[in-house]
Amino acid sequence: MKNKAIIICIAIASIALTAGIVKAAGLTVDSLTVGKQGVGGVTYFNGTIINKTTGAGGVNNPVTFGDNVRIDGDVYRGSTAGTSDSLPFKINDNVQILGSLTLGGTLPASSVSYSNSTSGLSATTVQAAIDEVKGLANVRSKTYTGTFNVNDAGDEITTEDGSLSCSQPTYTKYYRYHWKKIAIPEIDLNNMPSIKVYNKLYQDFDVFPQSGNIWIEIGAYSLTAYDQGNLYILFKEVDEVCDGTTETTTYVTGEYKIVLLYT
């Protein structure tokens, strides 16, 4: 009789456990198999899956899936699906996508990094690179070349006083600067382009290589000036000495290149 009672109790407990009447708290097993080949099964986790073990230094060990993982629902972080909270889904690794990628939202180009190691651009994001290339595409250039006679007086002469008292005959009384006027219609004083002016040296100067064919950018031994639609090149200086003689210094040969960069 006692054996029958024990058997009946075990049967009732098994039925209750199977039906979910009995809850097992703190159950620890080495392995658990749900379902079988060709049939499968369902495991219900009404809560959170956590790996309670730790590694070296007390670092938490991750939950590990040792096989392919199929997920039929959405994957999200936090208690609320969607983008309304401040808990974005995080992937702490590189990602390889074997199929196509469809974005339901937007991925700003400013958030996508860009390597400028071969392009020479300064941009480090895709958006910045696009903007930089667009800016370069909008830059136009134009080059003016020509030659004028430096033995002529030029189109403008400006005068600077020297030693007007002429207390010594070798003193310079006046410095007269000779300018060549070159028409450049693109020069707008209200919207100036970037201008580079190059000339050939009339004579050798020790600060430059002595090749006989040196071009210099205006600024070292010559100057430029501008008014609306025109550029002026200072090409020589004629000094009036107190003894009545003149001394001429010619800076450039008269051959020039003018490069404009504008948008």
C-alpha positions as CSV (number, residue, x, y, z in Angstrom):
1,M,0.0,0.0,0.0
2,K,2.8,2.4,0.9
3,N,4.6,1.7,-2.4
4,K,1.4,2.5,-4.3
5,A,1.1,5.8,-2.4
6,I,4.7,6.8,-3.3
7,I,4.1,5.9,-7.0
8,I,0.9,8.0,-7.0
9,C,2.7,11.0,-5.5
10,I,5.5,10.8,-8.0
11,A,3.0,10.6,-10.8
12,I,1.1,13.6,-9.5
13,A,4.3,15.7,-9.1
14,S,5.4,14.8,-12.6
15,I,2.0,15.9,-14.0
16,A,2.1,19.1,-12.0
17,L,5.6,19.9,-13.1
18,T,4.7,19.2,-16.7
19,A,1.6,21.4,-16.4
20,G,3.5,24.3,-14.9
21,I,1.9,24.0,-11.5
22,V,5.2,23.5,-9.7
23,K,8.0,26.1,-10.1
24,A,11.6,25.1,-9.8
25,A,13.7,27.8,-8.2
26,G,17.4,27.8,-8.6
27,L,17.6,24.8,-10.8
28,T,21.1,23.9,-11.9
29,V,21.8,21.3,-14.5
30,D,24.9,20.5,-16.6
31,S,22.9,20.3,-19.8
32,L,19.3,20.6,-21.0
33,T,17.9,19.2,-24.3
34,V,14.6,20.4,-25.6
35,G,13.0,18.6,-28.4
36,K,14.7,16.1,-30.7
37,Q,15.9,15.7,-34.3
38,G,13.1,16.5,-36.8
39,V,10.7,17.6,-34.0
40,G,12.2,20.5,-32.1
41,G,10.7,22.1,-29.1
42,V,10.0,25.4,-27.4
43,T,11.8,26.9,-24.4
44,Y,10.2,29.8,-22.6
45,F,12.4,32.4,-20.9
46,N,10.1,34.9,-19.3
47,G,13.0,37.1,-18.1
48,T,16.6,37.8,-18.7
49,I,19.4,35.4,-19.7
50,I,22.6,36.1,-17.8
51,N,26.0,34.3,-17.5
52,K,26.7,34.4,-13.8
53,T,30.3,33.2,-14.1
54,T,33.3,35.6,-14.3
55,G,36.6,35.5,-16.0
56,A,40.1,36.8,-14.9
57,G,39.9,39.9,-12.7
58,G,36.2,39.3,-12.1
59,V,35.2,40.4,-15.6
60,N,31.7,39.0,-16.5
61,N,31.7,36.2,-19.1
62,P,29.3,36.7,-22.0
63,V,26.4,34.4,-22.8
64,T,27.7,32.3,-25.7
65,F,25.8,30.9,-28.6
66,G,27.8,28.0,-30.0
67,D,25.9,27.7,-33.2
68,N,24.0,29.7,-35.9
69,V,21.3,31.8,-34.3
70,R,17.9,32.3,-36.0
71,I,15.7,35.2,-34.6
72,D,12.2,35.5,-36.0
73,G,11.4,38.7,-34.2
74,D,13.0,42.1,-33.8
75,V,16.3,42.6,-32.0
76,Y,16.6,45.7,-29.8
77,R,18.2,47.0,-26.6
78,G,16.3,48.2,-23.6
79,S,12.7,47.6,-22.6
80,T,11.2,49.5,-25.5
81,A,11.6,48.7,-29.2
82,G,12.3,51.5,-31.6
83,T,14.3,54.7,-31.5
84,S,12.4,56.6,-28.8
85,D,14.8,55.7,-26.0
86,S,18.5,56.5,-25.4
87,L,19.6,52.9,-25.7
88,P,20.9,52.2,-29.2
89,F,21.6,48.6,-30.3
90,K,25.4,48.1,-29.9
91,I,27.7,45.8,-31.9
92,N,31.2,45.7,-30.4
93,D,33.0,44.2,-33.4
94,N,33.4,44.5,-37.2
95,V,30.4,43.6,-39.2
96,Q,30.2,41.5,-42.4
97,I,26.9,41.5,-44.2
98,L,26.6,38.7,-46.8
99,G,23.3,39.9,-48.1
100,S,21.9,43.4,-48.9
101,L,21.4,46.0,-46.2
102,T,18.1,48.0,-46.1
103,L,17.9,51.0,-43.8
104,G,14.5,51.9,-42.4
105,G,15.9,55.2,-41.2
106,T,18.8,57.3,-42.3
107,L,22.6,56.9,-42.0
108,P,24.1,60.4,-42.1
109,A,27.2,60.6,-44.4
110,S,28.8,62.7,-41.7
111,S,28.8,59.6,-39.4
112,V,30.6,57.4,-42.0
113,S,34.4,57.6,-41.7
114,Y,36.5,58.3,-44.8
115,S,40.2,57.5,-45.3
116,N,42.0,60.4,-47.1
117,S,45.3,58.7,-47.3
118,T,45.4,58.5,-51.1
119,S,43.0,61.3,-52.2
120,G,44.9,64.2,-50.6
121,L,41.7,65.6,-49.2
122,S,41.6,66.9,-45.7
123,A,38.1,65.3,-45.0
124,T,37.7,62.4,-42.6
125,T,34.0,61.7,-43.2
126,V,32.1,60.9,-46.4
127,Q,30.0,64.1,-46.1
128,A,33.0,66.3,-45.6
129,A,34.8,64.6,-48.6
130,I,31.7,65.2,-50.8
131,D,31.6,68.9,-49.8
132,E,35.3,69.3,-50.3
133,V,35.2,67.7,-53.8
134,K,32.2,69.9,-54.7
135,G,34.1,73.0,-53.6
136,L,37.1,72.0,-55.8
137,A,34.8,71.3,-58.8
138,N,33.4,74.8,-58.5
139,V,36.9,76.5,-58.6
140,R,37.7,77.8,-62.0
141,S,41.0,79.1,-63.2
142,K,42.2,81.4,-66.0
143,T,45.8,82.3,-67.0
144,Y,47.0,85.5,-68.7
145,T,50.4,85.5,-70.3
146,G,52.2,88.3,-72.1
147,T,55.3,90.5,-72.5
148,F,55.8,94.2,-72.3
149,N,58.8,96.4,-73.0
150,V,60.6,97.4,-69.7
151,N,62.5,100.1,-71.5
152,D,59.2,102.0,-71.9
153,A,58.0,104.4,-69.2
154,G,55.0,102.2,-68.4
155,D,51.4,103.2,-67.9
156,E,51.7,104.7,-64.4
157,I,54.5,106.5,-62.6
158,T,54.5,107.1,-58.9
159,T,57.0,109.3,-57.1
160,E,58.4,109.2,-53.6
161,D,60.4,112.1,-52.2
162,G,64.0,111.4,-51.2
163,S,66.5,114.0,-49.9
164,L,64.8,117.2,-51.2
165,S,67.5,119.4,-49.7
166,C,70.2,117.7,-51.7
167,S,72.8,118.4,-49.0
168,Q,75.0,115.9,-50.8
169,P,75.2,115.6,-54.6
170,T,75.0,111.7,-54.3
171,Y,71.8,111.7,-52.4
172,T,68.6,110.6,-54.2
173,K,66.1,113.4,-54.6
174,Y,63.2,111.4,-56.0
175,Y,62.3,107.8,-56.4
176,R,60.1,107.2,-59.4
177,Y,58.3,103.8,-59.7
178,H,57.1,102.6,-63.1
179,W,54.0,100.4,-63.4
180,K,52.6,98.3,-66.3
181,K,48.8,98.2,-66.5
182,I,47.3,94.9,-67.6
183,A,43.6,94.6,-68.2
184,I,42.0,91.6,-66.2
185,P,38.2,91.8,-66.5
186,E,37.7,89.2,-63.8
187,I,39.2,91.5,-61.2
188,D,36.2,92.7,-59.2
189,L,37.1,94.8,-56.1
190,N,33.9,93.6,-54.5
191,N,34.6,89.9,-55.1
192,M,38.3,89.5,-55.6
193,P,39.5,86.2,-57.0
194,S,42.7,84.6,-55.8
195,I,45.5,86.0,-57.9
196,K,49.1,84.7,-58.5
197,V,51.4,86.8,-60.5
198,Y,54.7,85.5,-61.8
199,N,57.6,87.3,-63.6
200,K,61.0,86.5,-64.9
201,L,63.9,88.3,-63.2
202,Y,65.6,91.0,-65.3
203,Q,68.9,90.4,-63.5
204,D,70.4,87.7,-61.3
205,F,69.8,88.2,-57.6
206,D,71.9,86.2,-55.1
207,V,68.8,85.0,-53.2
208,F,67.6,83.0,-56.3
209,P,69.1,80.1,-58.2
210,Q,71.2,81.4,-61.1
211,S,69.6,79.4,-63.9
212,G,68.9,82.3,-66.2
213,N,65.3,81.3,-66.5
214,I,63.9,81.9,-63.0
215,W,60.3,82.8,-62.5
216,I,59.4,84.5,-59.2
217,E,56.0,85.2,-57.6
218,I,55.5,88.9,-57.2
219,G,56.4,90.2,-53.8
220,A,60.1,89.7,-53.4
221,Y,61.5,92.2,-55.9
222,S,58.4,93.6,-57.4
223,L,54.9,94.5,-56.4
224,T,51.4,94.5,-57.8
225,A,48.4,96.8,-57.4
226,Y,44.8,96.6,-58.5
227,D,41.8,98.6,-59.5
228,Q,38.5,97.6,-61.0
229,G,39.4,95.3,-64.0
230,N,43.1,96.0,-63.9
231,L,46.3,94.7,-62.5
232,Y,49.5,96.8,-62.2
233,I,53.0,95.4,-62.1
234,L,55.9,97.4,-60.7
235,F,58.7,96.6,-63.1
236,K,61.4,99.3,-62.6
237,E,62.6,102.1,-60.4
238,V,64.3,105.3,-61.8
239,D,66.0,107.4,-59.1
240,E,66.8,111.1,-59.7
241,V,70.1,111.9,-58.0
242,C,70.9,115.3,-56.7
243,D,73.7,115.7,-59.1
244,G,71.3,115.6,-62.0
245,T,72.0,112.0,-63.0
246,T,69.5,109.1,-62.8
247,E,69.9,105.5,-61.6
248,T,67.6,102.8,-63.1
249,T,66.9,99.4,-61.5
250,T,64.9,97.0,-63.6
251,Y,63.3,94.2,-61.7
252,V,61.7,92.0,-64.3
253,T,62.0,91.2,-68.0
254,G,58.5,92.1,-68.9
255,E,57.3,88.5,-69.4
256,Y,54.5,87.6,-67.0
257,K,52.0,84.9,-66.1
258,I,48.9,85.8,-64.1
259,V,46.8,83.0,-62.7
260,L,43.3,83.6,-61.4
261,L,41.4,81.1,-59.2
262,Y,37.7,82.0,-58.6
263,T,34.3,80.3,-58.0
